[in-house]
Amino acid sequence: MEALEALRTRRSTRAYRPDPVDTDLIETVLEAGRHAPTGGNSRTNHFFVIRDQEILQKLNTMARKAFAAMEVNENTYRSLRNSILASKNGNYVFTYNAPVLIVVANQKGYGNNIADAACALENMMIAANDLDLGSCWINQLKWLNEDPEILAYLETLGLKENERVYGSLALGYPLSADSLPERKPLPETGNEVTWL
């Protein structure tokens, strides 16, 4: 697949097969993230590749508990609202049951932390599409990156004291008849362009 085709056909996958993903494929996706641009070539992203199902279950349980304790109002961001309401119903799994979660952390006080993580995540999503893997950007751990319980648990997994999570990537084989990602073209809407 050529680069522009991989960009145009990338879609978010929100249902996964439980099948493990080959380590070589994960490493290729991770390499794409590690080659993403960073501000001033700082290269301070810290990638956590989580395949251990017990860790994924614990993170899902902790996130569900934290979101269930939150309240929503008319100004609550739509996706965050959905996470809170689903957690209050008790059936929320923020990783969409993907067999792999790649968490991207960066330095807490660094001005490009979110931008650098975003570039890495985008590269990884495009690489996943090229490799016939499904992926989905996951914000939930970013929204909870100051939750004391979750922060303490992430530190046991190797998160440094001066780091926070700025995004994650669900990764795996899509739960589809052919195990391939949905690549149906979407209409071009939004993202206004002004030529001067």
C-alpha positions as CSV (number, residue, x, y, z in Angstrom):
1,M,0.0,0.0,0.0
2,E,1.3,3.4,-0.9
3,A,1.5,6.2,1.8
4,L,-1.4,8.3,0.5
5,E,-3.6,5.3,0.1
6,A,-2.8,4.2,3.7
7,L,-3.7,7.7,4.8
8,R,-6.9,7.9,2.9
9,T,-8.2,4.5,3.8
10,R,-7.4,4.5,7.5
11,R,-10.4,4.1,9.8
12,S,-10.8,3.5,13.5
13,T,-11.5,0.0,14.6
14,R,-13.6,-0.5,17.7
15,A,-14.1,-4.2,17.7
16,Y,-11.2,-6.7,17.7
17,R,-10.6,-10.4,17.5
18,P,-8.8,-11.8,20.6
19,D,-6.0,-13.3,18.5
20,P,-2.5,-12.2,19.5
21,V,-0.7,-9.9,17.1
22,D,2.6,-11.1,15.8
23,T,5.5,-9.4,17.5
24,D,7.1,-8.5,14.2
25,L,4.0,-6.6,13.2
26,I,3.9,-4.8,16.5
27,E,7.5,-3.8,16.2
28,T,6.9,-2.4,12.7
29,V,4.0,-0.3,14.0
30,L,6.2,0.8,16.9
31,E,9.0,1.7,14.6
32,A,6.6,4.0,12.7
33,G,5.8,5.8,16.0
34,R,9.4,6.1,17.0
35,H,10.2,7.7,13.6
36,A,7.6,10.4,14.0
37,P,8.8,14.0,14.2
38,T,9.3,15.6,17.6
39,G,9.7,19.2,18.6
40,G,13.4,20.1,18.4
41,N,14.1,16.4,17.7
42,S,13.7,15.9,21.5
43,R,12.5,12.3,21.1
44,T,11.1,12.1,24.6
45,N,8.1,9.8,23.8
46,H,8.0,6.7,26.0
47,F,6.1,3.8,24.5
48,F,4.5,1.0,26.6
49,V,3.5,-2.0,24.5
50,I,0.9,-3.8,26.7
51,R,-0.1,-7.3,25.6
52,D,-0.5,-8.8,29.0
53,Q,-4.3,-9.4,29.3
54,E,-4.2,-9.0,33.1
55,I,-2.7,-5.6,32.8
56,L,-5.2,-4.6,30.2
57,Q,-8.1,-5.9,32.4
58,K,-6.8,-4.0,35.4
59,L,-6.4,-0.7,33.4
60,N,-10.0,-1.2,32.1
61,T,-11.3,-1.8,35.6
62,M,-9.4,1.2,37.0
63,A,-10.6,3.5,34.2
64,R,-14.2,2.4,34.5
65,K,-14.1,3.1,38.3
66,A,-12.6,6.6,37.7
67,F,-15.0,7.5,35.0
68,A,-18.0,6.2,37.0
69,A,-17.1,8.7,39.8
70,M,-17.3,11.6,37.4
71,E,-20.4,13.7,36.5
72,V,-21.4,15.1,33.2
73,N,-22.9,18.5,32.3
74,E,-23.7,20.3,29.1
75,N,-20.1,21.3,28.5
76,T,-18.6,17.8,28.9
77,Y,-16.8,16.7,25.7
78,R,-18.9,14.2,23.8
79,S,-16.5,11.3,23.9
80,L,-15.7,11.9,27.6
81,R,-19.4,12.0,28.3
82,N,-19.8,8.6,26.6
83,S,-17.0,7.1,28.7
84,I,-18.5,8.4,31.9
85,L,-22.0,7.2,31.1
86,A,-20.9,3.8,29.9
87,S,-18.8,3.4,33.1
88,K,-21.8,4.3,35.2
89,N,-23.6,1.4,33.5
90,G,-20.8,-0.9,34.4
91,N,-20.0,-2.3,31.0
92,Y,-17.2,0.1,29.7
93,V,-14.0,-1.3,28.1
94,F,-12.0,1.7,26.8
95,T,-9.6,-0.5,24.9
96,Y,-12.4,-2.1,22.8
97,N,-10.9,-5.5,23.9
98,A,-7.9,-5.0,21.6
99,P,-5.2,-7.6,22.3
100,V,-2.6,-4.8,22.3
101,L,-2.5,-1.3,23.8
102,I,0.4,1.0,23.0
103,V,0.5,3.8,25.5
104,V,2.5,6.9,24.6
105,A,3.8,9.0,27.5
106,N,6.0,12.0,27.5
107,Q,7.5,14.5,29.9
108,K,4.9,16.3,32.0
109,G,6.2,19.9,31.7
110,Y,7.5,19.6,28.1
111,G,5.6,22.0,25.7
112,N,5.4,19.6,22.8
113,N,4.3,16.5,24.8
114,I,0.9,16.2,23.3
115,A,2.0,17.1,19.8
116,D,4.9,14.6,19.8
117,A,2.6,11.9,21.1
118,A,0.0,12.8,18.4
119,C,2.6,12.5,15.6
120,A,3.7,9.1,16.9
121,L,0.1,7.9,17.2
122,E,-0.8,9.0,13.7
123,N,2.3,7.3,12.2
124,M,1.4,4.1,14.1
125,M,-2.2,4.2,12.8
126,I,-1.1,4.6,9.2
127,A,1.4,1.8,9.6
128,A,-1.2,-0.5,11.1
129,N,-3.5,0.1,8.2
130,D,-0.7,-0.7,5.8
131,L,-0.2,-4.0,7.7
132,D,-3.9,-4.9,7.6
133,L,-4.3,-4.3,11.3
134,G,-7.0,-2.3,13.0
135,S,-6.2,0.5,15.3
136,C,-7.9,3.2,17.2
137,W,-6.7,6.3,19.0
138,I,-7.5,6.0,22.7
139,N,-7.7,9.2,24.9
140,Q,-9.0,7.7,28.1
141,L,-5.7,7.3,29.9
142,K,-4.8,10.9,28.9
143,W,-8.0,12.1,30.5
144,L,-7.1,10.2,33.6
145,N,-3.4,11.0,33.6
146,E,-3.6,12.7,37.0
147,D,-5.8,10.1,38.7
148,P,-3.6,9.0,41.7
149,E,-4.6,5.3,41.6
150,I,-4.0,5.0,37.8
151,L,-0.8,7.1,38.0
152,A,0.6,4.9,40.8
153,Y,-0.2,1.7,38.8
154,L,1.3,3.1,35.6
155,E,4.5,3.9,37.6
156,T,4.7,0.2,38.6
157,L,4.7,-0.5,34.9
158,G,7.6,1.8,34.3
159,L,6.1,5.3,33.9
160,K,8.6,7.8,35.2
161,E,7.6,10.3,37.9
162,N,8.0,13.2,35.4
163,E,5.9,11.5,32.7
164,R,2.2,11.4,31.9
165,V,0.2,9.6,29.3
166,Y,-0.8,11.7,26.3
167,G,-2.5,9.1,24.1
168,S,-2.7,5.4,23.4
169,L,-3.4,3.1,20.5
170,A,-5.6,0.0,20.5
171,L,-4.2,-2.5,18.0
172,G,-5.2,-5.9,16.7
173,Y,-7.1,-7.8,14.0
174,P,-10.5,-6.3,13.4
175,L,-13.6,-8.3,14.3
176,S,-14.7,-8.6,10.7
177,A,-15.5,-11.5,8.4
178,D,-12.1,-11.2,6.7
179,S,-10.2,-9.8,9.8
180,L,-9.3,-6.7,7.7
181,P,-9.9,-3.1,8.7
182,E,-12.8,-1.2,7.3
183,R,-11.5,1.0,4.5
184,K,-14.7,2.3,3.0
185,P,-14.1,5.9,1.7
186,L,-15.8,8.6,3.8
187,P,-17.2,11.8,2.3
188,E,-14.9,14.8,2.7
189,T,-16.5,17.1,5.2
190,G,-15.1,19.7,7.7
191,N,-11.5,20.6,7.9
192,E,-11.9,23.8,6.1
193,V,-9.1,25.0,3.7
194,T,-8.5,28.7,2.9
195,W,-6.1,29.4,0.0
196,L,-4.4,32.8,0.0
